[in-house]
Amino acid sequence: MTEYVVANGRVYTEDKVVDQGYIRVADGKIAEVGAGEYTGDLQVIDAEGKNILPGFIDIHIHGGYGEDAMDASFDGLKHLSESLLSEGTTSYLATTMTQSVKNIDRALENIVEYIQFQDTENAAEVAGVHLEGPFISEHKVGAQNPKYVQRPSVEAIQHFQGTAQGNIKIVTFAPEVEGAEDTLKALSDYIIFSIGHTVATYDEVNEAVAHGAKHATHLYNAGTPFEHRAPGVFGAVWTNDYINAEAIVDGVHSHPAAVKTAFKMKGNRHFYLITDAMRAKGMPDGNYDLGGQNVIVKGSEARLASGALAGSILKMNDGVRNLMDFTGAPLEEVWRTTSFNQAIALGIDNKKGSIKVGKDADLVIVDDNIQVNTTIKNGMVHTFE
């Protein structure tokens, strides 16, 4: 099916919502976005009045469906990527963890190989790597392994970027540790530095932003809290207009009111919905591995034996629903936190992240409860019950 039309849906474009619209797809690209009823002769996919959004882009995900990026398994990444279509995710950053240099290199080598051969029509597309650690603070490791924490340097990051053949897009780091400032100044034009797993002060965060840091990793988790005399990481992220905030919107990692506060402070252009999901996403309760540590999954929570939260089991479409519920914001306001902001940050907004003529036909059709009905990847149609 090289050319067809998705019709009778509410189409969310960059500047407006077309209440009854259609999208013509040709050769895997968006060829036309129209309003009203489609009356042509092409095959029609009936959206049945549902919402048509750009495919979701998850910039922080370790794994899911039994797989993890640190497994360094080609088949594992393939299975993960195929499974992510069911939640509307069409692109993502394979996210690594604080581990030995050898194990991180193995994971990066596997990701590079996978990217070279990935099927971009039948699976979510790996758009690069998020290196979460090892350049973090040993005082805020969260579910990371403190044994492998190391200090950042230009040489260390260039080593990993060399292994990744340039595919590292985001590096989570603690800006207060030795070597962080020099590394940030040298490399911030080439990599997104994201502040996380840190005990930085309010002033240290703002100084890092002045030197080129652009993101905050999973806001409210593994950072210094807001106090009225010491605003910390959270206060700096809220009030600095030059830093974008990731958030795990599962109702576990952050109270709904905290999410509402962050969304209100950052607005829908500087807020990024992420899952930070680990291998237990889409799997039954039980024991799972995360970076060599045992994780106990029960209900909606994944925790180490110590009780520390260990990533999430959140699906992107559930995160969208939660964000709407927690903030009271409509889908018209929320949608860009799932795709367009991420595409702009990654420099791929010329082809992904919004519904616009000429871009890749990466689309997701969801009902008003944000249940995924259909995901379209580079024009290939995948339907779900």
Residue, then its C-alpha position, 0 to 999 in steps of 0.5 A: m500500500t504505497e498510497y492511501v488516505v487516513a480519513n475521518g479523524r481529528v488531526y493534530t498539526e503544528d498550529k491547529v486541530v482539524d476536527q474532521g480531517y484526512i492525511r494522504v500518505a504516499d511512499g511512506k511520507i505525508a503527502e497532504v493534510g486536508a480538512g473535511e471529508y475525503t472524496g477521492d479514489l484512494q484506499v481509505i483507513d477510517a479513523e472513526g472520529k478518533n485522534i490522529l497524532p504524530g508518532f511518539i518519540d521516547i528519549h529515555i527508555h532502557g527497555g521493555y517487553g523482556e528486553d534491555a538495551m544493556d543486554a547488547s542483543f540485536d534480537g532483543l532490540k528488534h523485539l523491543s522496537e517492534s513491541l513499542l509500536s503497540e503504545g504508539t512509540t515510533s522513535y526512541l533513544a536506546t538508553t544505557m546505564t551506569q555500568s563498566v566501560k566494557n559493558i557500555d561499549r558492548a551495548l553501544e556496539n550492538i545499538v550501532e549494528y542494530i541502527q544499520f540494519q533496523d526495519t523502519e516500517n515494522a518497528a519503532e526506530v532507534a534514533g540514537v542513544h541516551l547515555e544515562g551515566p556513568f558520569i553521575s553523582e555517587h550520592k544520587v545513584g537511584a537504581q544505578n550501580p555506584k560501583y561504576v560511577q566515574r568522573p566525566s572528561v572529554e576523553a571519556i565521552q569521546h571514547f563512548q561517542g567513538t564506539a557509538q559512531g556518533n549516535i549518542k544524542i543525550v548524556t545525563f551528568a551531574p554538573e557539580v562533580e569534578g571535570a563536569e564543567d570543562t567537559l560541558k564547555a567542550l562538548s555541549d555544541y555536539i551533545i545534549f547534556s542533561i542534568g540528573h542523578t545530582v546533588a547540585t545546588y540551584d546556582e550550580v544548575n543555573e551555571a551549568v545551563a549557562h555553559g550549555a546544559k539543556h535538559a533535566t533528566h526525569l525531574y524530581n527523581a535523583g536530584t536536590p529538592f526545592e526548599h524556600r532557602a535552597p531551591g535546588v535542582f527542582g527550583a532551577v529547572w522550574t525557573n530557568d527558561y533555557i532548560n527542558a524537563e523530562a518527566i516520568v508521568d506514571g503517578v509513582h515517580s512523582h505526585p500528580a500535583a508535582v507533575k502539574t507544577a512542572f507542566k505549569m512552570k515549563g509549559n508544553r514547549h519545554f516539557y518532555l514526556i518520557t517512560d524511563a521504562m525497564r524490561a518489565k514493561g509489558m510483562p507480568d509481576g515478578n523479579y527482573d534485572l536492571g543493570g545487574q541489579n535485581v528489581i521487584v515489579k509489583g503492580s505499577e511499581a519497579r523497585l530494588a530490594s532497598g526500596a529505591l525506584a528502578g525505572s518504570i513500566l510506563k507506556m507512552n500512551d498511558g503517560v499521555r493520559n496521565l498527563m492530561d488527568f494530572t494537569g487538566a490540559p487538553l490533548e491539543e496542548v499535551w501532544r507536542t510533549t510526546s513528539f515535537n519537542q523531542a524531534i526539535a531537540l534531536g534535530i530531526d524535526n525536518k522529518k519527524g515529530s509533527i504532522k506536516v507535508g513532507k515528513d515521515a508518515d509516523l502516526v498514531i491513532v488513539d481514542d479519547n482515552i488514549q488507547v492505541n488503535t493504529t500505529i503507522k510507521n513510515g507509511m506501514v499500517h499496524t493495528f491493535e485491539 
